[in-house]
Amino acid sequence: MQEVYDQSPTPEQVESPRAPLVLLVLLGLSIAGSAVSLLAYQGLSFVLGWPADVLQSGVRPGSPPEVMWPVRVFLLLTQLGTFLLAGWMTTWLFYRKKAPMGRSVGPGWAFYLQANRLPRFQQVLIAVLLMPVAAPMVLWLYQFNQSLPIPESLRGIESQAEDLLKALMQMDTPAAFLFNLLLIAVVPAVGEEWVFRGVVQQQLLRVMNMPWKAILVAAFIFSFIHLQFEGFLPRLFLGGLLGWLFWRTQNFWVPVAAHFANNGMQVAGQYLFQQQISQVDLEKDHHIPLYAAAVSLAAALLLAYRLNKISVNTP
């Protein structure tokens, strides 16, 4: 049996643009996509008669629905333009040619992205299970991260991001829950994985001699771009885990499923708490002892070992 990552072609086998050029174009398209998203929001808000100063005034926990819905729509458009549209355009521009004969069916960009085939069910199942299993380790890293000094110039950004997240997570209706699931789980799972694993990590793999270096650098960029430094280390850990899932399985949909599970569990958990179905408030700070983090890490490594064996033996 050949290893799964030996059976799939590397980016060079599909096309060979210079990696720095691909990354530079991705950056430019992300900036352009963000600007297009803003213009689309302004046009939509004019048509629907939304207040013009909603985005400038900011949101905080307790903001009324007439404020929150325009903000949700703006954030969704931003996600679509900055990540999903930019990622798709980058892969289409550089990898739009058809895949090599006899190796795959579908457009070249999907072949490059390794999204042209479905993963094995066991791979997806283990990847999804990794998220709740690794959650205590992630929370412990968040605690540790909070103990580190953060420059005062960044604390204002951190506070605004925290207020926005808490306001978003107030879901009074099923419609708000479903929209949040789309905004926080579905679109980021596809868009961010497309950009950070599908493009950034794969291009770094072309110029770095060790896969772990490319995975780590891509995870660092993934965490940094969120500009939430009290959560930098846990997001770095999750980014590395998602990057390893992509590299190990050589299938785009595996980290997408894991990313969706991680974000979706938080949205669903908070909605169930607000509906008084669950007693666990995910917005509260939960103290995680070191031994619990160690057990979580050990269990995650066992699942990763199992996934590794399944992926190696995939025909």
C-alpha positions in Angstrom: 0.0 0.0 0.0 1.2 3.5 -0.8 0.8 6.3 1.7 -2.1 8.6 1.0 0.0 11.7 0.5 2.2 9.8 -2.0 -0.9 9.0 -4.1 -2.0 12.6 -4.5 0.1 15.0 -6.6 2.0 17.9 -5.1 1.2 21.4 -6.3 4.2 21.2 -8.6 2.7 18.3 -10.5 -0.4 20.4 -11.4 1.2 23.7 -12.1 4.4 25.5 -11.0 3.8 29.2 -10.3 6.2 30.8 -7.9 5.0 30.4 -4.3 5.7 34.0 -3.2 3.7 35.2 -6.2 0.7 33.0 -5.3 0.8 34.3 -1.7 1.2 37.9 -2.8 -1.8 37.6 -5.2 -3.8 35.9 -2.4 -3.1 38.9 -0.1 -4.1 41.4 -2.8 -7.3 39.5 -3.5 -8.1 39.3 0.2 -7.8 43.1 0.5 -9.8 43.6 -2.6 -12.4 41.1 -1.5 -12.8 43.0 1.8 -13.3 46.3 0.0 -15.9 44.7 -2.3 -17.7 43.2 0.7 -17.9 46.7 2.3 -19.4 48.2 -0.9 -21.9 45.3 -1.1 -22.9 45.9 2.5 -23.3 49.7 1.9 -25.5 49.0 -1.1 -27.6 46.5 0.8 -28.0 48.7 3.8 -29.2 51.6 1.5 -31.8 49.3 -0.1 -33.0 47.9 3.2 -32.9 51.3 5.0 -30.5 50.2 7.8 -29.0 53.0 9.9 -25.8 54.3 8.4 -23.9 54.5 11.7 -24.4 51.0 12.9 -20.8 49.8 12.2 -19.3 53.0 13.5 -21.1 53.0 16.8 -20.0 49.4 17.6 -21.9 46.7 19.3 -21.8 45.3 22.8 -23.7 42.6 24.8 -27.3 43.7 25.0 -27.4 45.5 21.6 -30.9 45.2 20.1 -31.7 43.0 17.1 -32.0 46.0 14.7 -28.4 46.7 15.4 -27.1 43.0 15.5 -28.6 41.9 12.2 -26.8 44.5 10.0 -23.6 43.6 11.8 -24.1 39.9 11.2 -24.7 40.5 7.5 -21.6 42.7 7.3 -19.5 40.1 8.9 -20.8 37.4 6.6 -20.1 39.5 3.5 -16.6 40.2 4.9 -15.9 36.5 5.4 -17.2 35.7 1.9 -15.1 38.4 0.2 -11.9 38.2 2.3 -11.5 34.4 2.5 -13.9 32.4 0.3 -13.8 34.7 -2.8 -10.1 35.5 -2.5 -9.2 31.8 -2.0 -11.3 30.6 -4.9 -9.9 33.3 -7.2 -6.3 32.6 -6.3 -6.6 28.8 -6.9 -8.6 29.5 -10.1 -6.0 32.0 -11.5 -3.0 29.7 -10.9 -4.6 26.2 -11.1 -7.5 26.4 -13.4 -6.2 24.0 -16.0 -7.7 20.5 -16.0 -6.1 17.9 -13.7 -3.6 15.4 -15.3 -5.2 12.7 -17.4 -6.2 9.6 -15.4 -5.5 11.2 -12.0 -8.7 13.0 -11.2 -12.0 14.3 -12.4 -12.9 18.0 -12.2 -11.3 21.4 -12.5 -7.6 21.8 -11.8 -8.2 24.2 -8.9 -10.2 21.6 -7.1 -7.5 19.0 -7.9 -4.9 21.3 -6.4 -7.0 22.1 -3.4 -7.5 18.3 -2.9 -11.3 18.9 -2.7 -12.1 16.8 -5.8 -12.8 13.6 -3.8 -14.6 12.8 -0.6 -12.6 11.6 2.4 -13.2 8.3 4.2 -15.9 8.4 6.8 -13.5 7.2 9.5 -11.1 10.1 8.7 -13.9 12.7 9.1 -15.2 11.0 12.3 -11.8 11.1 14.0 -11.1 14.6 12.8 -14.5 15.8 14.3 -13.9 13.9 17.5 -10.5 15.6 17.9 -12.2 18.9 18.5 -14.1 18.2 21.8 -11.3 15.8 22.9 -8.7 18.6 22.5 -11.0 21.3 24.0 -9.6 21.1 27.6 -6.1 21.5 26.2 -7.3 24.5 24.2 -8.9 26.1 27.2 -5.8 25.5 29.3 -3.7 27.3 26.6 -6.2 30.1 26.7 -5.7 30.4 30.5 -2.0 30.4 30.1 -2.2 32.9 27.3 -4.2 35.3 29.4 -1.4 35.3 32.1 1.1 36.6 29.5 1.6 40.4 29.3 -0.2 42.1 26.4 0.7 45.7 25.3 -1.9 48.2 26.2 -2.2 49.2 22.6 -3.6 45.8 21.8 -6.0 45.6 24.8 -8.5 47.9 23.1 -8.7 45.7 20.0 -9.1 42.7 22.3 -11.9 44.3 24.3 -13.8 45.3 21.1 -13.5 41.8 19.7 -14.7 40.2 22.9 -17.7 42.5 23.1 -18.6 41.8 19.5 -18.4 38.0 20.0 -20.5 38.2 23.2 -23.1 40.3 21.3 -23.1 37.9 18.4 -23.6 34.9 20.7 -26.9 36.3 22.0 -29.4 34.3 20.0 -33.0 35.0 20.9 -34.6 33.2 18.0 -33.9 30.1 15.9 -33.2 32.4 12.9 -30.4 34.1 14.9 -29.0 30.6 15.8 -29.0 29.4 12.2 -27.5 32.6 10.8 -24.7 32.4 13.5 -24.1 28.8 12.5 -23.6 30.0 8.9 -21.5 33.0 9.9 -19.3 31.4 12.6 -19.1 27.8 11.6 -20.0 27.1 7.9 -18.4 30.0 6.0 -15.2 30.2 8.1 -14.7 26.4 7.9 -14.6 26.6 4.1 -13.2 30.0 3.6 -10.4 30.0 6.2 -9.4 26.5 5.4 -9.3 27.4 1.7 -6.9 30.3 2.4 -4.7 29.1 5.2 -4.5 25.4 4.5 -5.4 25.1 0.8 -3.3 28.0 -0.4 -0.9 29.3 2.3 0.2 25.9 3.8 0.4 24.2 0.4 2.6 27.0 -1.0 4.8 27.0 2.1 5.2 23.3 1.6 6.8 24.0 -1.8 9.6 26.1 -0.3 10.2 24.5 3.1 12.0 21.2 3.4 10.0 20.0 6.4 6.2 19.7 6.4 6.0 20.7 10.1 7.6 24.0 9.4 5.0 24.9 6.8 2.2 23.7 9.1 3.5 25.8 12.0 4.0 29.0 9.9 0.6 28.7 8.3 -0.9 28.2 11.8 1.0 31.2 13.1 -0.4 33.4 10.2 -3.9 31.9 10.9 -3.8 32.9 14.5 -2.2 36.3 14.0 -4.7 37.4 11.3 -7.5 37.2 13.9 -5.9 40.0 15.9 -7.1 38.4 19.2 -3.9 38.0 21.1 -5.3 36.7 24.4 -6.3 33.7 22.3 -3.2 33.5 20.2 -1.8 30.3 21.6 -5.0 28.2 21.6 -5.7 29.3 18.0 -2.1 28.5 17.0 -2.6 25.0 18.5 -5.9 24.6 16.6 -4.4 25.9 13.4 -1.5 23.4 13.7 -4.0 20.6 14.3 -6.1 21.6 11.3 -2.9 21.9 9.2 -1.8 18.4 10.2 -5.2 17.0 9.4 -4.9 18.4 5.9 -1.4 17.3 5.3 -1.9 13.8 6.7 -5.2 13.0 4.9 -4.4 15.0 1.8 -8.1 15.9 1.6 -9.5 19.5 2.0 -12.8 18.3 3.5 -11.2 16.7 6.6 -10.0 20.0 8.2 -13.2 21.7 7.0 -15.3 19.2 8.9 -13.1 19.6 12.0 -13.2 23.4 11.8 -17.0 23.4 11.4 -17.3 21.0 14.4 -15.1 23.2 16.6 -17.0 26.5 15.8 -20.4 24.9 15.5 -20.2 23.2 18.9 -19.6 26.6 20.5 -22.6 28.2 18.7 -24.9 25.3 19.4 -23.7 25.0 23.1 -24.4 28.7 23.8 -27.8 28.6 22.1 -28.8 25.6 24.2 -27.7 27.4 27.3 -29.7 30.4 26.4 -32.8 28.2 25.7 -32.2 26.7 29.2 -31.7 23.2 27.7 -28.1 23.1 28.8 -26.6 24.2 32.1 -23.1 24.9 30.6 -22.4 28.6 29.9 -19.5 28.6 27.4 -18.9 32.3 27.8 -17.9 31.9 31.4 -14.2 31.3 32.3 -13.8 27.7 33.2 -10.6 26.8 35.1 -8.9 23.8 33.6 -6.2 22.1 35.8 -3.0 21.1 34.2 -3.7 17.4 34.6 -7.0 17.7 32.6 -5.1 19.5 29.8 -2.5 16.6 29.9 -5.2 14.0 29.7 -6.9 15.9 26.8 -3.6 16.1 24.9 -2.9 12.4 25.4 -6.3 11.5 24.2 -6.0 13.8 21.2 -2.6 12.2 20.3 -4.2 8.7 20.5 -6.9 9.8 18.0 -4.2 11.4 15.8 -2.3 8.1 15.9 -5.4 6.2 14.8 -6.1 8.7 12.0 -2.5 8.4 10.9 -2.8 4.6 10.6 -6.1 4.9 8.6 -4.6 7.5 6.3 -1.4 5.5 5.6 -3.4 2.4 4.8 -5.8 4.2 2.5 -5.6 2.6 -0.9 
